[in-house]
């Protein structure tokens, strides 16, 4: 076996081990299945940033039986391995995210209020779910000022994304 093939197999193996590790966190019954509602969270924990539409399409492809609303590890593993190997659904760059926040910050204050965020995140584009907003707010909202200082938030998620990319 040549060196390139051995290296590729090692990368695939490491990728699959990471997927299994994250999957197990959400496998509450320890039976190699997750609820379809957890699938997007699994993908995001793996460093992907798919839209809700993309998640729903993947669920349709992976779901065992619609009535059961579960995804099996052995069904998901090849598909998610391919997604990670192809680097699909990567989050946007910090620069692009900063530009987006600056566009929303019409007064150029360096922050957005929670009310502004609620409006932008639930009324425009693809709306966030309540759970997603709560998770974002717990990490992003400055507790003293009650607002999102977007450069701090970008730096926080930039570090998280760099850590999730270390193995690839």
N, C-alpha and C positions, 0 to 999 in steps of 0.2 A: 504494500500500500504506500502510495507516495505521500510526501509531507503535506501537500495542499489538501488532499482528501482527509488525512488524519486531523488537520487543523479544522477543517469544515465540520467534521463529525464532532470534534470537541466543542466547537461553538454551538452547534445544534443541541448537544447534550446539556451544556450549561444553560442554554435558553429554556429548554424543556424543564430542567430542574427548577428554574426560577418560576416558571408558569405553575408547576405543581405546588411549589411552596405557597404562592399567593392563593391558588385555588383552594388549598387545604384550609386556609383561614376562613373561607366562606362555605366550606362543606360542613355545615352544622350537624348533620347526621352521620358524618364519617362513612359515607357510602359512595364516594367518588361522584357526587352530583352537587350542583348548586341550583338555587332558584334562579329563574331567568332574570329576575329583578336585580340580582347581584352581578350579572355579567358585565355591565358597564363599569361598575366599580372595580372588578377584576382587571379589565383592560386599562383603566386609568391608573391602577396600582402598578401596572407593568410599564407605565410611562407613555401610554397612548392617549390621544385626545380626540376620539371620534365624536361625530355629532350624534344626537339621539336617533336620527334617521338611519345612520350607518350602524348604530348598535342594534336597532330593531331589525334591520336587514340581516345582520349576522345572527341574531337570535332565531330568525325564521329559518336560516340555513342549518343551525346547530341544534335547535330544540328537538328533543326526542319525540314527544307527542304533545300537540298543543294543549291537550287536556291536563297533562301532568305538570306543565310549566317548569321543566327542569332541563339542565344541560349536563351531560355526562363528561367527565374528564377525558375519557378516551376518544370521544367525538370532538371535543374542543381542542385538544392538544395539537393535532396537525395544523388546524386552521390558524390558531393563535401563534404557533411557532412560525408559520409562513408570514403572518402579519408582522411579527417582530423582526424576522430576518430581512424582510423587505422594507423595514422602517416605515410602515404605513401609519397614518394617523398621528404623526409627530406633532407636538404642540408648536405653536408659532414662536418665532424668535422673540427674545426680550425686547429688541428694538421695535419690532412690529407691535407688540403689546403696549409698549410705552406710547407709541404714536396713537394707538387706539384710545388709550386713557386720556391723552392730551386733547384729542378731538372731542371727547365727551366733556372734558373740563373746560368749558367755554370761558370761564373767568380766569383761567390759568392760575389756580390756587395751589395746585400740587396734590389735591385730594378730591374725593367725591364723598358726599354724604350718604348715609345708609338709605335715605329716601330716594336719592338719585339712582343709586345702585338698584334698588328694588324696581324702579321704573324701567331702567335700561335692561335689566336681566329678566324681567317677566313680560314686558310689553313689546320689545323690539326683537326682531330676528327669531332665533330658536329659543323659546323660553326655558329658563332654568326651573328645575323642580324645587319645592320648598326645602327638601333635605340637602340638595346641592348648595342652595343659598346659605343655609345654616352652617354647613361645613366650611364654606368660603368665609363667612362672617366670623366664625370662631377663630380662624387663622389670620384674617385680614384686617378686621376693624380695630382701629386704635381705641382701646377701652377708655382712655382719658378724654379723647377728642370726639369719639363716636363717629369716626369717618374712616375711609380707606385712603391711606397715604400710598398712592399707587406705586411710587418708586420703591418703597419698602416691600410692598407685596410682590412686585416683580422680582426683586432680589431674593425673597423667600422662595418663590416657586422656581426661580432659576437654579438655586442651590439644590432643591429637591429633584429637578429634572437632570441636573448633572450627576447626582448620585445614582439615579436610576439608569443612566447610560453607561456607568463605569464598566459593566460586564460586557458591553457590546463593542 
